[in-house]
């Protein structure tokens, strides 16, 4: 213990004031780090927003795909093909008489 105490008593610690340039460099480094952090945070937010939009679009497309598959399955009958032609394409059967009221 005495050797440690003797060793520690020989150690001198000097405190020097830092130079203004060192302080400016430190402040600039901190400022650049904060700008980089804000930029990364904004990029993360943007990616999350795009991901949510894409997931919504994917869900909508899956629903539309399921509806189209149902229509494809229903096309096996003549009546369903006629119904689709009338509802979506505005077609009429040959024996139908159209009266234009305009």
KELOSE-335092 format. One record per residue: residue in three letters; x, y, z negated of N, C-alpha, C in turn. Coordinates in steps of 0.02 Angstrom, whole numbers, padded with zeros to 5 digits, always signed. Each point is the difference from the previous one (the first is absolute). Last residue first. Layout:
REM KELOSE-335092
ALAXYZXYZXYZ/...
//
This chain:
REM KELOSE-335092
UNK-04166+00536+03756+00031+00065+00008-00025+00036+00060/UNK-00046-00228-00080-00045+00052-00025+00029+00069+00009/UNK+00018-00257+00120+00040+00055-00022-00046+00057-00020/UNK-00020-00276+00018-00037+00062+00012+00041+00056-00030/UNK+00039-00273+00087+00021+00058-00040-00041+00060+00020/UNK-00028-00282+00009-00014+00062+00034+00018+00057-00047/UNK+00078-00273+00027-00019+00055-00043-00010+00063+00043/UNK+00083-00222+00070-00073+00007+00004-00026+00057-00045/UNK+00238-00064+00014-00025+00020+00066-00076+00011+00003/UNK+00136+00047-00230-00011-00059+00042-00032+00022+00066/UNK+00168+00164-00130-00069-00025-00007-00007-00061+00045/UNK+00210+00158-00135-00026-00036+00058-00072-00023-00014/UNK+00173+00121-00142-00058+00034+00026-00031-00033+00061/UNK+00192-00060-00152+00014+00026+00067-00060+00036+00032/UNK-00005-00099-00223+00065+00035+00003+00013+00032+00068/UNK-00208-00122-00050+00015+00044-00057+00063+00042+00010/UNK-00071-00164+00166-00051+00052-00009+00019+00050-00054/UNK+00141-00186+00040-00001+00041+00060-00050+00057-00007/UNK+00007-00163-00168+00060+00043-00003+00002+00047+00060/UNK-00171-00159-00004-00010+00048-00054+00060+00047-00005/UNK+00010-00180+00153-00047+00051+00022-00010+00054-00053/UNK+00132-00184-00057+00035+00039+00050-00046+00056+00027/UNK-00092-00154-00149+00045+00045-00036+00040+00043+00050/UNK-00148-00164+00087-00036+00053-00034+00046+00048-00036/UNK+00086-00195+00104-00018+00051+00049-00036+00058-00034/UNK+00183-00152-00134-00068-00004+00025-00014+00058+00048/UNK+00213-00024-00106-00014-00066+00030-00070-00004+00028/UNK+00107+00183-00129-00007+00006+00073-00015-00067+00034/UNK+00050+00038-00239-00071+00005+00019-00009+00004+00076/UNK+00217-00005-00097-00033-00064-00015-00073+00001+00023/UNK+00122+00198+00020+00026-00050+00047-00034-00067-00011/UNK-00048+00172-00151-00032+00012+00064+00023-00050+00053/UNK+00101-00007-00212-00069-00021-00005-00036+00010+00067/UNK+00217+00080-00017+00001-00073+00003-00071-00028-00006/UNK+00030+00232-00026+00009-00020+00070+00002-00076+00008/UNK-00012+00090-00217-00062+00013+00036+00006-00021+00073/UNK+00192-00014-00132-00049-00051-00022-00066+00009+00037/UNK+00166+00162+00034+00019-00064+00032-00050-00055-00019/UNK-00020+00209-00105-00021+00005+00070+00015-00065+00037/UNK+00077+00016-00220-00073-00003+00000-00026+00003+00072/UNK+00229+00027-00030-00018-00069-00017-00076-00008+00002/UNK+00087+00216+00028+00011-00041+00059-00018-00073-00012/UNK-00008+00151-00181-00052+00017+00048+00006-00043+00063/UNK+00167-00021-00163-00063-00028-00025-00057+00014+00049/UNK+00210+00096+00046+00002-00073+00009-00065-00032-00023/UNK+00027+00231-00037-00009-00014+00072+00000-00076+00013/UNK+00050+00070-00217-00070+00015+00016-00016-00015+00072/UNK+00222-00018-00067-00039-00054-00030-00074+00010+00013/UNK+00147+00170+00068+00008-00060+00042-00041-00058-00027/UNK+00010+00199-00127-00038+00011+00062+00003-00062+00045/UNK+00129-00002-00196-00071-00004-00016-00043+00009+00063/UNK+00232+00028+00023-00016-00070-00015-00074-00009-00015/UNK+00086+00218+00027-00005-00035+00065-00018-00073-00010/UNK+00041+00126-00193-00061+00024+00032-00010-00036+00067/UNK+00198-00042-00117-00057-00031-00035-00065+00021+00033/UNK+00196+00099+00080-00002-00071+00019-00059-00034-00034/UNK+00042+00223-00060-00022-00003+00069-00006-00073+00024/UNK+00091+00042-00214-00072+00017+00001-00027-00007+00070/UNK+00230-00025-00025-00035-00057-00030-00075+00012+00001/UNK+00138+00176+00068+00000-00054+00050-00037-00061-00026/UNK+00032+00178-00148-00048+00019+00052-00005-00055+00053/UNK+00162-00025-00167-00067-00008-00029-00053+00017+00052/UNK+00224+00034+00058-00016-00071-00003-00069-00012-00028/UNK+00079+00220+00003-00008-00023+00068-00019-00074+00001/UNK+00056+00097-00206-00065+00024+00023-00014-00024+00071/UNK+00212-00049-00089-00052-00037-00037-00070+00021+00023/UNK+00185+00119+00085-00002-00068+00028-00054-00042-00034/UNK+00040+00213-00085-00030+00005+00066-00006-00069+00032/UNK+00112+00014-00204-00072+00011-00010-00035+00006+00067/UNK+00233-00019+00000-00030-00063-00023-00075+00007-00009/UNK+00126+00192+00053-00005-00045+00058-00032-00067-00020/UNK+00044+00152-00174-00052+00026+00045-00010-00045+00061/UNK+00177-00050-00148-00065-00014-00032-00057+00024+00045/UNK+00217+00051+00069-00011-00073+00004-00067-00019-00030/UNK+00069+00224-00018-00017-00016+00069-00014-00074+00008/UNK+00077+00075-00208-00069+00024+00011-00022-00017+00072/UNK+00223-00049-00057-00046-00043-00037-00072+00020+00011/UNK+00167+00135+00094-00002-00065+00034-00048-00047-00035/UNK+00042+00207-00101-00039+00009+00061-00006-00066+00039/UNK+00136+00005-00192-00071+00007-00019-00044+00006+00063/UNK+00232-00002+00029-00022-00066-00022-00074+00002-00018/UNK+00104+00202+00053-00009-00041+00059-00025-00069-00018/UNK+00057+00153-00173-00064+00015+00032-00013-00042+00062/UNK+00153-00101-00197+00005+00054+00049-00068+00012+00031/UNK+00031-00096-00253+00004-00021+00070+00001+00061+00046/UNK+00103-00019-00253-00060+00022+00036+00008-00021+00073/UNK+00114-00136-00201+00011+00056+00046-00066+00017+00033/UNK+00104-00140-00228-00058+00015+00041+00016+00061+00043/UNK+00146-00204-00133-00006+00070+00020-00062+00008+00044/UNK+00116-00178-00192-00051+00009+00051-00006+00074+00014/UNK+00188-00184-00110-00026+00068+00002-00050+00004+00058/UNK+00124-00201-00165-00036+00017+00061-00027+00071-00006/UNK+00112-00115-00179+00046+00026+00050-00035+00024+00063/UNK-00114-00110-00181+00021+00066-00023+00048+00032+00050/UNK-00078-00223+00032-00052+00049+00014+00020+00070-00021/UNK+00146-00178-00050-00004+00008+00073-00052+00054+00018/UNK+00021-00063-00225+00059+00037+00021-00003+00014+00075/UNK-00167-00135-00091-00009+00068-00023+00059+00043+00022/UNK+00014-00228+00044-00052+00031+00042-00010+00072-00020/UNK+00145-00127-00128+00030+00011+00066-00051+00034+00046/UNK-00067-00068-00215+00043+00059-00004+00030+00015+00068/UNK-00128-00193-00028-00041+00059+00000+00043+00063+00000/
//
